[in-house]
């Protein structure tokens, strides 16, 4: 059977895990990754200056000849890693070539930046034996980090726009995916390998496994710089989650005081609406965008707000709505999840069974939000980041509140409503099944929300 691609390129950068990914790919019997073939100071790997009888001078004159020889002279599928500071002619060639499989690898840029600075300070760029690990605390430099982030985001944006304009797609990986053999085997199928991995490579070891506070001298200063940023290629390049509209018909508008509540799906919407209604004033909903603009023009001085819910209870609310309820809207979805992902709960299920099903649901959400399932992303489990971006297309809320914080007093200040916000009846049920495993799985699924909004563990906020 003909392969879908002639070769592949790993679009990544230093300290994103590309060495680890290459080692795993090279375990496939019909795949060879030749390293940084277009690195400005070597060919493929450190101190190597020739590949396929092409030296650095010949590579400079004609980089495409090297790709051609690599494809022809490799038994199986071949490829290489390409970074933002490698030959731009090769980047353009690969992006435009439909016979080139694109693999996009990203990592939280703060982690990449700190890892890079430690590698520079210690001189250790790859670790095979943990007994030889070198470590050193570094000082976070805001100016250096800004330049680092700008370079990588420009690279990611160039890649994304080129693929969009040419109607191509890439296989997107995050650093956290590199130990998931299922995802790696999905990558193998994507590029056309007929082999499958039994486990990720163990040839390379993580160089800096300690916490960020143990790596950075001025850790608090660093947090102040990066807190609230939308970080990483997952936000700039590799965000397959569908864009959302503002959902204006669901907005709640109240007069005297003039307030607009823009709800986020699967949040405490009913409780907030009940609080607003307790003022005795009618709450208008179902507005069009034109009607909303007209109302805002005629109510100078109006206030607006939205409310975030911690990802754990929000995911559990979605789990209850989609899996535990018998609503016909999710009937087909329940059947597919039970068949494909083992998310199934009997009517008389006990707490351990519900906990296991919820854990499987969170595993599904990670894949679904990454665009790796055939099922659509439902708004009730879409990221709050994406939903808030949709709201912002028509209105940027004055205030973003959090259900678990001092929400009720702030609501009283905004709306004059009775400051009591009841929790959903299933909160106690969730507390009974909550565990460190549940939190870890939720963080993996909703990494974007945890970073963007600074959420901590739910048991500390609930």
Secondary structure, 3 states (H helix, E strand, C coil): CCCCCCEEEEECCCCCCHHHHHHHHCCCCCEEECCECCCCCCCECCCCCEECCEEHHHHHHCHHHHHHHHHHHCCCEEEEEECCCCCHHHHHHHHHCCCEEEEEEECCHHHHHHHHHHHHHHCCCCCCCHHHCCCCCECCCHHHHHHHHHHHHHHHHHHHHHHHHHCCCCEEEEHHHCCCHHHHHHHHHHHCCCCCCCCCCCCCCCCCCCCHHHCECCHHHHHHHHCCCCCCHHHHCCCCCCCCCCCHHHCEEECCCCEEECCCCCCCHHHHHHHHHCCCCCCECCCCHHHHHHHHHHCCCCEEEEEECCHHHHHHHHHHHHHHCCCHHHHHHHHHHHHHHCCCCCCCCCHHHHHHHHHHHHHHHHHHHCCCCCCCCCCCCCCHHHHHHHHHCCCCCCEEEECCCCHHHHHHHHHCCCCCCCCCCCHHHHHHHCCHHHHHHHHHHCHHHHHHHCCCCHHHHC
